[in-house]
Amino acid sequence: MSDSILDVVIIGGGPGGLSAALVLGRARRTVALVDEGHPRNAITKRSHGFLTRDGAKPFELRQIAREQMEKYPTVDLHQDEAIDIERKQNQFITKTSKGEILTSRKLIVATGLREELPDIKGLSDVYGQSFFSCPYCDGWEFQDQPLVIIGNGRKLLAYTKIIHNWSRDLIVCTNGTAMISEDEKNELERHSISFIETPIRELVADQGQLQQIVFQTGERLARKAGFLLDTGAKQSTFLPQKLGIPLTDKGSFETQSHGKTEVEGVYVIGDAAKRFTGLMGAASEGYEAGIALNHELVEEDWRSIE
């Protein structure tokens, strides 16, 4: 690839970033994709819900995408971390941890989120193996088994309804005083869902497979798997703020259609903008952003030769 100004720099190499790179590469755009290689779903054994790749290992999806990208010579993949971005006139300067400086006309941020799990002893040992956050990703594998939900607050009832779809053998642990209304408590009881407010001491597992929940009282609850309402996910990077892109009250970057932001030429896609999109959703957003961004470039190029 030439050292001249790139059409697009993409920060983040998950399904969203890779999908955008593919679309832009096929549109004959010069693209540099920067990704450090530590995806949020690396902890999981299998990825689900991705058409034609259901059950694939997380890194398998990335490897296939990277191999298919090789036939597009204008797309460069950098295993690196973007550490700084700035805007100079109508260009974006991306600096990496390895000292590269990439100048581009447009920028896509597809960095996703990072988990900050609740401080419960043993949770990190089971998360991604027998404890999850997304039932659409992992509910099928534990259908009709004894499940537990750990969570609290206003979203608890809605989340419980969803998990109940996969198993009626369900218990809710609020890990402290339940911050739900009496009506919500009654609704859980009407559906034969017990809830326990006793604080949790630890989760006991065998090679990542949940066995018991131990409470501060010493009581134990046998369960086969669980779902976590809030993983404490935070932005993987706050670099877009340096360009003036604000965060919403939910901690997502503000975007418009197709991931476009209020900063001309910058798109934010995937979990960084939506909190949760899933693999298929992120890939779809990357495809849409790639097309929308290429249309911008087409118009700019067209005007430049008038």
Salt bridges, closest charged atoms under 4 A:
ASP7 OD1 - ARG105 NH1 3.07
ASP35 OD2 - ARG62 NH1 2.96
GLU36 OE2 - ARG114 NH2 2.59
ASP54 OD1 - HIS48 ND1 3.40
ASP84 OD1 - LYS242 NZ 2.34
GLU86 OE2 - LYS95 NZ 3.82
GLU100 OE2 - HIS78 ND1 2.79
GLU115 OE2 - ARG40 NE 2.85
GLU141 OE2 - HIS48 NE2 3.56
ASP169 OD1 - ARG223 NH2 3.22
GLU182 OE2 - LYS185 NZ 3.47
GLU187 OE2 - LYS161 NZ 3.76
GLU264 OE2 - LYS260 NZ 3.51
ASP271 OD2 - ARG40 NH1 2.97
GLU285 OE2 - LYS274 NZ 2.89
GLU288 OE1 - HIS258 ND1 3.10
GLU296 OE1 - LYS106 NZ 2.97
GLU296 OE2 - LYS260 NZ 2.93
GLU300 OE1 - ARG105 NH2 3.16
GLU300 OE2 - LYS106 NZ 2.56
ASP301 OD2 - ARG29 NH1 2.90
ASP301 OD1 - ARG105 NH2 2.86
